[in-house]
């Protein structure tokens, strides 16, 4: 049997804050085309781990690669340009800008056009702006927000802002997207809508890593689940196996069945 190709490889990631170990020699791989869930109790190192691989924190040790290209030590904007983007627990949007302008702003962060070139407004800038507008409209259609394209982001509900954040993470046509708690604080109807959007993006070839406290959401959506405790990986496998792993039951839910409350 041919083994699936790893798109993301994380090797020996460690991070310490004074006397606290946030990550302890964490290694895992994400196959191209997968939807991987990253779970664990509060303080297990999930957020620190994705902050490191996306360039928002520097680990003390470790390396990581996207499709064989090393990203270790690169700034966040360079990592995004190379194909790894993310969302955040706290939704970020420019409330006074329209939805389409929010997405065009996201595109500017990774299009490689400097401020001087943008000021001169040459043909390359105009082509980039047209491409960004077309991409933004397509993504708003994908996440079900196209009817609000010209409305300010301030009118959106919290769940709709989550959808806008997912669309923004897709503007650079990334190979892999990390979603940090995409359904936290949203109602069940919006959870199902976000799940549909994620499945649609994955069907288009996007690989995803999802950090989330909603266990049912992770177990239903992800093809593989990695579980952390105290910065260490304690389980890694299909949802069915992880759900019944004794270490996960003890560390994550104190012995209760995972995702079957």
ChimeraX attribute file (.defattr): number of C-alpha atoms within 10 A of each C-alpha:
attribute: neighborCount
match mode: 1-to-1
recipient: residues
	/A:1	3
	/A:2	4
	/A:3	6
	/A:4	11
	/A:5	12
	/A:6	17
	/A:7	19
	/A:8	24
	/A:9	19
	/A:10	20
	/A:11	16
	/A:12	15
	/A:13	24
	/A:14	24
	/A:15	23
	/A:16	14
	/A:17	9
	/A:18	6
	/A:19	6
	/A:20	10
	/A:21	16
	/A:22	22
	/A:23	27
	/A:24	19
	/A:25	15
	/A:26	20
	/A:27	16
	/A:28	15
	/A:29	17
	/A:30	21
	/A:31	18
	/A:32	18
	/A:33	20
	/A:34	21
	/A:35	25
	/A:36	27
	/A:37	27
	/A:38	26
	/A:39	26
	/A:40	25
	/A:41	16
	/A:42	13
	/A:43	15
	/A:44	22
	/A:45	25
	/A:46	25
	/A:47	18
	/A:48	19
	/A:49	23
	/A:50	21
	/A:51	19
	/A:52	22
	/A:53	29
	/A:54	25
	/A:55	21
	/A:56	16
	/A:57	16
	/A:58	20
	/A:59	22
	/A:60	12
	/A:61	16
	/A:62	20
	/A:63	18
	/A:64	23
	/A:65	17
	/A:66	22
	/A:67	17
	/A:68	11
	/A:69	12
	/A:70	15
	/A:71	19
	/A:72	20
	/A:73	18
	/A:74	15
	/A:75	14
	/A:76	20
	/A:77	17
	/A:78	16
	/A:79	20
	/A:80	23
	/A:81	16
	/A:82	19
	/A:83	17
	/A:84	27
	/A:85	28
	/A:86	23
	/A:87	22
	/A:88	18
	/A:89	15
	/A:90	12
	/A:91	16
	/A:92	14
	/A:93	20
	/A:94	14
	/A:95	14
	/A:96	13
	/A:97	16
	/A:98	19
	/A:99	31
	/A:100	27
	/A:101	20
	/A:102	23
	/A:103	28
	/A:104	23
	/A:105	16
	/A:106	21
	/A:107	24
	/A:108	18
	/A:109	16
	/A:110	18
	/A:111	16
	/A:112	13
	/A:113	13
	/A:114	11
	/A:115	10
	/A:116	8
	/A:117	13
	/A:118	13
	/A:119	9
	/A:120	9
	/A:121	13
	/A:122	10
	/A:123	10
	/A:124	11
	/A:125	17
	/A:126	12
	/A:127	12
	/A:128	17
	/A:129	17
	/A:130	12
	/A:131	13
	/A:132	23
	/A:133	18
	/A:134	13
	/A:135	21
	/A:136	26
	/A:137	19
	/A:138	15
	/A:139	23
	/A:140	22
	/A:141	15
	/A:142	17
	/A:143	22
	/A:144	16
	/A:145	19
	/A:146	17
	/A:147	11
	/A:148	16
	/A:149	18
	/A:150	12
	/A:151	17
	/A:152	18
	/A:153	22
	/A:154	15
	/A:155	14
	/A:156	17
	/A:157	11
	/A:158	16
	/A:159	21
	/A:160	19
	/A:161	19
	/A:162	29
	/A:163	27
	/A:164	27
	/A:165	24
	/A:166	27
	/A:167	28
	/A:168	27
	/A:169	24
	/A:170	26
	/A:171	24
	/A:172	22
	/A:173	18
	/A:174	18
	/A:175	21
	/A:176	29
	/A:177	25
	/A:178	26
	/A:179	25
	/A:180	23
	/A:181	18
	/A:182	27
	/A:183	24
	/A:184	16
	/A:185	12
	/A:186	15
	/A:187	11
	/A:188	10
	/A:189	9
	/A:190	17
	/A:191	18
	/A:192	13
	/A:193	17
	/A:194	22
	/A:195	17
	/A:196	15
	/A:197	18
	/A:198	24
	/A:199	16
	/A:200	14
	/A:201	20
	/A:202	17
	/A:203	12
	/A:204	10
	/A:205	14
	/A:206	20
	/A:207	24
	/A:208	27
	/A:209	23
	/A:210	25
	/A:211	24
	/A:212	21
	/A:213	18
	/A:214	15
	/A:215	18
	/A:216	13
	/A:217	17
	/A:218	23
	/A:219	20
	/A:220	12
	/A:221	18
	/A:222	19
	/A:223	16
	/A:224	22
	/A:225	25
	/A:226	22
	/A:227	23
	/A:228	25
	/A:229	23
	/A:230	19
	/A:231	25
	/A:232	21
	/A:233	21
	/A:234	17
	/A:235	19
	/A:236	18
	/A:237	16
	/A:238	16
	/A:239	23
	/A:240	14
	/A:241	13
	/A:242	21
	/A:243	21
	/A:244	14
	/A:245	18
	/A:246	16
	/A:247	17
	/A:248	24
	/A:249	16
	/A:250	12
	/A:251	17
	/A:252	20
	/A:253	14
	/A:254	12
	/A:255	14
	/A:256	15
	/A:257	16
	/A:258	20
	/A:259	15
	/A:260	8
	/A:261	7
